[in-house]
Amino acid sequence: MRNTTKIKHLLVLYYLDLSMDDDGLMHLTITNKTTGQQKQFESTKYAVAIDRAFRYMSKETRKSDYSET
């Protein structure tokens, strides 16, 4: 899946904040739109940070699907 597609999926449930420090380390912070819970992902590569956030979102949505049944 392309990064832009992953970002679109993330933006449905989360606010995204992407920043980079002086050493080139990227910080992607996602904030859940309903609960306000935050999670941060760090990587030197943009694609890796996006992928980690997308995998986290996938796990969280599967957890919530199981808890509802």
Phi and psi restraints in degrees (range 20) as a CNS / XPLOR table:
assign (resid 1 and name C) (resid 2 and name N)
       (resid 2 and name CA) (resid 2 and name C) 1.0 -75.4 20.0 2
assign (resid 2 and name N) (resid 2 and name CA)
       (resid 2 and name C) (resid 3 and name N) 1.0 155.3 20.0 2
assign (resid 2 and name C) (resid 3 and name N)
       (resid 3 and name CA) (resid 3 and name C) 1.0 -61.1 20.0 2
assign (resid 3 and name N) (resid 3 and name CA)
       (resid 3 and name C) (resid 4 and name N) 1.0 -37.9 20.0 2
assign (resid 3 and name C) (resid 4 and name N)
       (resid 4 and name CA) (resid 4 and name C) 1.0 -64.6 20.0 2
assign (resid 4 and name N) (resid 4 and name CA)
       (resid 4 and name C) (resid 5 and name N) 1.0 -35.5 20.0 2
assign (resid 4 and name C) (resid 5 and name N)
       (resid 5 and name CA) (resid 5 and name C) 1.0 -68.1 20.0 2
assign (resid 5 and name N) (resid 5 and name CA)
       (resid 5 and name C) (resid 6 and name N) 1.0 -41.3 20.0 2
assign (resid 5 and name C) (resid 6 and name N)
       (resid 6 and name CA) (resid 6 and name C) 1.0 -61.5 20.0 2
assign (resid 6 and name N) (resid 6 and name CA)
       (resid 6 and name C) (resid 7 and name N) 1.0 -41.8 20.0 2
assign (resid 6 and name C) (resid 7 and name N)
       (resid 7 and name CA) (resid 7 and name C) 1.0 -63.3 20.0 2
assign (resid 7 and name N) (resid 7 and name CA)
       (resid 7 and name C) (resid 8 and name N) 1.0 -42.1 20.0 2
assign (resid 7 and name C) (resid 8 and name N)
       (resid 8 and name CA) (resid 8 and name C) 1.0 -59.8 20.0 2
assign (resid 8 and name N) (resid 8 and name CA)
       (resid 8 and name C) (resid 9 and name N) 1.0 -43.3 20.0 2
assign (resid 8 and name C) (resid 9 and name N)
       (resid 9 and name CA) (resid 9 and name C) 1.0 -65.1 20.0 2
assign (resid 9 and name N) (resid 9 and name CA)
       (resid 9 and name C) (resid 10 and name N) 1.0 -42.2 20.0 2
assign (resid 9 and name C) (resid 10 and name N)
       (resid 10 and name CA) (resid 10 and name C) 1.0 -61.8 20.0 2
assign (resid 10 and name N) (resid 10 and name CA)
       (resid 10 and name C) (resid 11 and name N) 1.0 -40.3 20.0 2
assign (resid 10 and name C) (resid 11 and name N)
       (resid 11 and name CA) (resid 11 and name C) 1.0 -68.1 20.0 2
assign (resid 11 and name N) (resid 11 and name CA)
       (resid 11 and name C) (resid 12 and name N) 1.0 -16.0 20.0 2
assign (resid 11 and name C) (resid 12 and name N)
       (resid 12 and name CA) (resid 12 and name C) 1.0 -67.0 20.0 2
assign (resid 12 and name N) (resid 12 and name CA)
       (resid 12 and name C) (resid 13 and name N) 1.0 -39.2 20.0 2
assign (resid 12 and name C) (resid 13 and name N)
       (resid 13 and name CA) (resid 13 and name C) 1.0 -108.8 20.0 2
assign (resid 13 and name N) (resid 13 and name CA)
       (resid 13 and name C) (resid 14 and name N) 1.0 -18.8 20.0 2
assign (resid 13 and name C) (resid 14 and name N)
       (resid 14 and name CA) (resid 14 and name C) 1.0 -133.1 20.0 2
assign (resid 14 and name N) (resid 14 and name CA)
       (resid 14 and name C) (resid 15 and name N) 1.0 152.6 20.0 2
assign (resid 14 and name C) (resid 15 and name N)
       (resid 15 and name CA) (resid 15 and name C) 1.0 -88.8 20.0 2
assign (resid 15 and name N) (resid 15 and name CA)
       (resid 15 and name C) (resid 16 and name N) 1.0 140.2 20.0 2
assign (resid 15 and name C) (resid 16 and name N)
       (resid 16 and name CA) (resid 16 and name C) 1.0 -113.9 20.0 2
assign (resid 16 and name N) (resid 16 and name CA)
       (resid 16 and name C) (resid 17 and name N) 1.0 139.8 20.0 2
assign (resid 16 and name C) (resid 17 and name N)
       (resid 17 and name CA) (resid 17 and name C) 1.0 -132.8 20.0 2
assign (resid 17 and name N) (resid 17 and name CA)
       (resid 17 and name C) (resid 18 and name N) 1.0 117.4 20.0 2
assign (resid 17 and name C) (resid 18 and name N)
       (resid 18 and name CA) (resid 18 and name C) 1.0 -116.3 20.0 2
assign (resid 18 and name N) (resid 18 and name CA)
       (resid 18 and name C) (resid 19 and name N) 1.0 127.3 20.0 2
assign (resid 18 and name C) (resid 19 and name N)
       (resid 19 and name CA) (resid 19 and name C) 1.0 -141.2 20.0 2
assign (resid 19 and name N) (resid 19 and name CA)
       (resid 19 and name C) (resid 20 and name N) 1.0 166.3 20.0 2
assign (resid 19 and name C) (resid 20 and name N)
       (resid 20 and name CA) (resid 20 and name C) 1.0 -136.7 20.0 2
assign (resid 20 and name N) (resid 20 and name CA)
       (resid 20 and name C) (resid 21 and name N) 1.0 134.9 20.0 2
assign (resid 20 and name C) (resid 21 and name N)
       (resid 21 and name CA) (resid 21 and name C) 1.0 -87.4 20.0 2
assign (resid 21 and name N) (resid 21 and name CA)
       (resid 21 and name C) (resid 22 and name N) 1.0 -178.1 20.0 2
assign (resid 21 and name C) (resid 22 and name N)
       (resid 22 and name CA) (resid 22 and name C) 1.0 -66.0 20.0 2
assign (resid 22 and name N) (resid 22 and name CA)
       (resid 22 and name C) (resid 23 and name N) 1.0 -22.6 20.0 2
assign (resid 22 and name C) (resid 23 and name N)
       (resid 23 and name CA) (resid 23 and name C) 1.0 -87.9 20.0 2
assign (resid 23 and name N) (resid 23 and name CA)
       (resid 23 and name C) (resid 24 and name N) 1.0 0.0 20.0 2
assign (resid 23 and name C) (resid 24 and name N)
       (resid 24 and name CA) (resid 24 and name C) 1.0 87.9 20.0 2
assign (resid 24 and name N) (resid 24 and name CA)
       (resid 24 and name C) (resid 25 and name N) 1.0 10.3 20.0 2
assign (resid 24 and name C) (resid 25 and name N)
       (resid 25 and name CA) (resid 25 and name C) 1.0 -84.3 20.0 2
assign (resid 25 and name N) (resid 25 and name CA)
       (resid 25 and name C) (resid 26 and name N) 1.0 123.8 20.0 2
assign (resid 25 and name C) (resid 26 and name N)
       (resid 26 and name CA) (resid 26 and name C) 1.0 -90.5 20.0 2
assign (resid 26 and name N) (resid 26 and name CA)
       (resid 26 and name C) (resid 27 and name N) 1.0 140.0 20.0 2
assign (resid 26 and name C) (resid 27 and name N)
       (resid 27 and name CA) (resid 27 and name C) 1.0 -119.3 20.0 2
assign (resid 27 and name N) (resid 27 and name CA)
       (resid 27 and name C) (resid 28 and name N) 1.0 116.9 20.0 2
assign (resid 27 and name C) (resid 28 and name N)
       (resid 28 and name CA) (resid 28 and name C) 1.0 -110.4 20.0 2
assign (resid 28 and name N) (resid 28 and name CA)
       (resid 28 and name C) (resid 29 and name N) 1.0 116.2 20.0 2
assign (resid 28 and name C) (resid 29 and name N)
       (resid 29 and name CA) (resid 29 and name C) 1.0 -109.6 20.0 2
assign (resid 29 and name N) (resid 29 and name CA)
       (resid 29 and name C) (resid 30 and name N) 1.0 127.3 20.0 2
assign (resid 29 and name C) (resid 30 and name N)
       (resid 30 and name CA) (resid 30 and name C) 1.0 -112.0 20.0 2
assign (resid 30 and name N) (resid 30 and name CA)
       (resid 30 and name C) (resid 31 and name N) 1.0 138.5 20.0 2
assign (resid 30 and name C) (resid 31 and name N)
       (resid 31 and name CA) (resid 31 and name C) 1.0 -123.2 20.0 2
assign (resid 31 and name N) (resid 31 and name CA)
       (resid 31 and name C) (resid 32 and name N) 1.0 122.7 20.0 2
assign (resid 31 and name C) (resid 32 and name N)
       (resid 32 and name CA) (resid 32 and name C) 1.0 -63.6 20.0 2
assign (resid 32 and name N) (resid 32 and name CA)
       (resid 32 and name C) (resid 33 and name N) 1.0 130.5 20.0 2
assign (resid 32 and name C) (resid 33 and name N)
       (resid 33 and name CA) (resid 33 and name C) 1.0 -68.9 20.0 2
assign (resid 33 and name N) (resid 33 and name CA)
       (resid 33 and name C) (resid 34 and name N) 1.0 -27.7 20.0 2
assign (resid 33 and name C) (resid 34 and name N)
       (resid 34 and name CA) (resid 34 and name C) 1.0 -95.9 20.0 2
assign (resid 34 and name N) (resid 34 and name CA)
       (resid 34 and name C) (resid 35 and name N) 1.0 -39.3 20.0 2
assign (resid 34 and name C) (resid 35 and name N)
       (resid 35 and name CA) (resid 35 and name C) 1.0 -100.0 20.0 2
assign (resid 35 and name N) (resid 35 and name CA)
       (resid 35 and name C) (resid 36 and name N) 1.0 -20.1 20.0 2
assign (resid 35 and name C) (resid 36 and name N)
       (resid 36 and name CA) (resid 36 and name C) 1.0 80.5 20.0 2
assign (resid 36 and name N) (resid 36 and name CA)
       (resid 36 and name C) (resid 37 and name N) 1.0 2.4 20.0 2
assign (resid 36 and name C) (resid 37 and name N)
       (resid 37 and name CA) (resid 37 and name C) 1.0 -67.9 20.0 2
assign (resid 37 and name N) (resid 37 and name CA)
       (resid 37 and name C) (resid 38 and name N) 1.0 135.5 20.0 2
assign (resid 37 and name C) (resid 38 and name N)
       (resid 38 and name CA) (resid 38 and name C) 1.0 -112.5 20.0 2
assign (resid 38 and name N) (resid 38 and name CA)
       (resid 38 and name C) (resid 39 and name N) 1.0 149.2 20.0 2
assign (resid 38 and name C) (resid 39 and name N)
       (resid 39 and name CA) (resid 39 and name C) 1.0 -143.1 20.0 2
assign (resid 39 and name N) (resid 39 and name CA)
       (resid 39 and name C) (resid 40 and name N) 1.0 136.7 20.0 2
assign (resid 39 and name C) (resid 40 and name N)
       (resid 40 and name CA) (resid 40 and name C) 1.0 -116.0 20.0 2
assign (resid 40 and name N) (resid 40 and name CA)
       (resid 40 and name C) (resid 41 and name N) 1.0 140.7 20.0 2
assign (resid 40 and name C) (resid 41 and name N)
       (resid 41 and name CA) (resid 41 and name C) 1.0 -125.1 20.0 2
assign (resid 41 and name N) (resid 41 and name CA)
       (resid 41 and name C) (resid 42 and name N) 1.0 138.2 20.0 2
assign (resid 41 and name C) (resid 42 and name N)
       (resid 42 and name CA) (resid 42 and name C) 1.0 -126.3 20.0 2
assign (resid 42 and name N) (resid 42 and name CA)
       (resid 42 and name C) (resid 43 and name N) 1.0 142.3 20.0 2
assign (resid 42 and name C) (resid 43 and name N)
       (resid 43 and name CA) (resid 43 and name C) 1.0 -167.3 20.0 2
assign (resid 43 and name N) (resid 43 and name CA)
       (resid 43 and name C) (resid 44 and name N) 1.0 157.9 20.0 2
assign (resid 43 and name C) (resid 44 and name N)
       (resid 44 and name CA) (resid 44 and name C) 1.0 -81.9 20.0 2
assign (resid 44 and name N) (resid 44 and name CA)
       (resid 44 and name C) (resid 45 and name N) 1.0 -12.1 20.0 2
assign (resid 44 and name C) (resid 45 and name N)
       (resid 45 and name CA) (resid 45 and name C) 1.0 -116.3 20.0 2
assign (resid 45 and name N) (resid 45 and name CA)
       (resid 45 and name C) (resid 46 and name N) 1.0 133.0 20.0 2
assign (resid 45 and name C) (resid 46 and name N)
       (resid 46 and name CA) (resid 46 and name C) 1.0 -58.0 20.0 2
assign (resid 46 and name N) (resid 46 and name CA)
       (resid 46 and name C) (resid 47 and name N) 1.0 -46.4 20.0 2
assign (resid 46 and name C) (resid 47 and name N)
       (resid 47 and name CA) (resid 47 and name C) 1.0 -63.0 20.0 2
assign (resid 47 and name N) (resid 47 and name CA)
       (resid 47 and name C) (resid 48 and name N) 1.0 -35.6 20.0 2
assign (resid 47 and name C) (resid 48 and name N)
       (resid 48 and name CA) (resid 48 and name C) 1.0 -68.6 20.0 2
assign (resid 48 and name N) (resid 48 and name CA)
       (resid 48 and name C) (resid 49 and name N) 1.0 -42.6 20.0 2
assign (resid 48 and name C) (resid 49 and name N)
       (resid 49 and name CA) (resid 49 and name C) 1.0 -63.0 20.0 2
assign (resid 49 and name N) (resid 49 and name CA)
       (resid 49 and name C) (resid 50 and name N) 1.0 -42.7 20.0 2
assign (resid 49 and name C) (resid 50 and name N)
       (resid 50 and name CA) (resid 50 and name C) 1.0 -64.1 20.0 2
assign (resid 50 and name N) (resid 50 and name CA)
       (resid 50 and name C) (resid 51 and name N) 1.0 -43.2 20.0 2
assign (resid 50 and name C) (resid 51 and name N)
       (resid 51 and name CA) (resid 51 and name C) 1.0 -63.6 20.0 2
assign (resid 51 and name N) (resid 51 and name CA)
       (resid 51 and name C) (resid 52 and name N) 1.0 -42.3 20.0 2
assign (resid 51 and name C) (resid 52 and name N)
       (resid 52 and name CA) (resid 52 and name C) 1.0 -62.2 20.0 2
assign (resid 52 and name N) (resid 52 and name CA)
       (resid 52 and name C) (resid 53 and name N) 1.0 -42.2 20.0 2
assign (resid 52 and name C) (resid 53 and name N)
       (resid 53 and name CA) (resid 53 and name C) 1.0 -65.6 20.0 2
assign (resid 53 and name N) (resid 53 and name CA)
       (resid 53 and name C) (resid 54 and name N) 1.0 -40.2 20.0 2
assign (resid 53 and name C) (resid 54 and name N)
       (resid 54 and name CA) (resid 54 and name C) 1.0 -64.9 20.0 2
assign (resid 54 and name N) (resid 54 and name CA)
       (resid 54 and name C) (resid 55 and name N) 1.0 -42.5 20.0 2
assign (resid 54 and name C) (resid 55 and name N)
       (resid 55 and name CA) (resid 55 and name C) 1.0 -64.6 20.0 2
assign (resid 55 and name N) (resid 55 and name CA)
       (resid 55 and name C) (resid 56 and name N) 1.0 -39.5 20.0 2
assign (resid 55 and name C) (resid 56 and name N)
       (resid 56 and name CA) (resid 56 and name C) 1.0 -61.2 20.0 2
assign (resid 56 and name N) (resid 56 and name CA)
       (resid 56 and name C) (resid 57 and name N) 1.0 -45.8 20.0 2
assign (resid 56 and name C) (resid 57 and name N)
       (resid 57 and name CA) (resid 57 and name C) 1.0 -60.6 20.0 2
assign (resid 57 and name N) (resid 57 and name CA)
       (resid 57 and name C) (resid 58 and name N) 1.0 -42.5 20.0 2
assign (resid 57 and name C) (resid 58 and name N)
       (resid 58 and name CA) (resid 58 and name C) 1.0 -61.8 20.0 2
assign (resid 58 and name N) (resid 58 and name CA)
       (resid 58 and name C) (resid 59 and name N) 1.0 -42.9 20.0 2
assign (resid 58 and name C) (resid 59 and name N)
       (resid 59 and name CA) (resid 59 and name C) 1.0 -65.0 20.0 2
assign (resid 59 and name N) (resid 59 and name CA)
       (resid 59 and name C) (resid 60 and name N) 1.0 -42.6 20.0 2
assign (resid 59 and name C) (resid 60 and name N)
       (resid 60 and name CA) (resid 60 and name C) 1.0 -65.3 20.0 2
assign (resid 60 and name N) (resid 60 and name CA)
       (resid 60 and name C) (resid 61 and name N) 1.0 -39.6 20.0 2
assign (resid 60 and name C) (resid 61 and name N)
       (resid 61 and name CA) (resid 61 and name C) 1.0 -70.1 20.0 2
assign (resid 61 and name N) (resid 61 and name CA)
       (resid 61 and name C) (resid 62 and name N) 1.0 -34.7 20.0 2
assign (resid 61 and name C) (resid 62 and name N)
       (resid 62 and name CA) (resid 62 and name C) 1.0 -65.8 20.0 2
assign (resid 62 and name N) (resid 62 and name CA)
       (resid 62 and name C) (resid 63 and name N) 1.0 -39.7 20.0 2
assign (resid 62 and name C) (resid 63 and name N)
       (resid 63 and name CA) (resid 63 and name C) 1.0 -60.4 20.0 2
assign (resid 63 and name N) (resid 63 and name CA)
       (resid 63 and name C) (resid 64 and name N) 1.0 -45.3 20.0 2
assign (resid 63 and name C) (resid 64 and name N)
       (resid 64 and name CA) (resid 64 and name C) 1.0 -69.3 20.0 2
assign (resid 64 and name N) (resid 64 and name CA)
       (resid 64 and name C) (resid 65 and name N) 1.0 -31.4 20.0 2
assign (resid 64 and name C) (resid 65 and name N)
       (resid 65 and name CA) (resid 65 and name C) 1.0 -65.8 20.0 2
assign (resid 65 and name N) (resid 65 and name CA)
       (resid 65 and name C) (resid 66 and name N) 1.0 -40.5 20.0 2
assign (resid 65 and name C) (resid 66 and name N)
       (resid 66 and name CA) (resid 66 and name C) 1.0 -72.8 20.0 2
assign (resid 66 and name N) (resid 66 and name CA)
       (resid 66 and name C) (resid 67 and name N) 1.0 -32.1 20.0 2
assign (resid 66 and name C) (resid 67 and name N)
       (resid 67 and name CA) (resid 67 and name C) 1.0 -73.9 20.0 2
assign (resid 67 and name N) (resid 67 and name CA)
       (resid 67 and name C) (resid 68 and name N) 1.0 -22.0 20.0 2
assign (resid 67 and name C) (resid 68 and name N)
       (resid 68 and name CA) (resid 68 and name C) 1.0 -78.4 20.0 2
assign (resid 68 and name N) (resid 68 and name CA)
       (resid 68 and name C) (resid 69 and name N) 1.0 -22.0 20.0 2
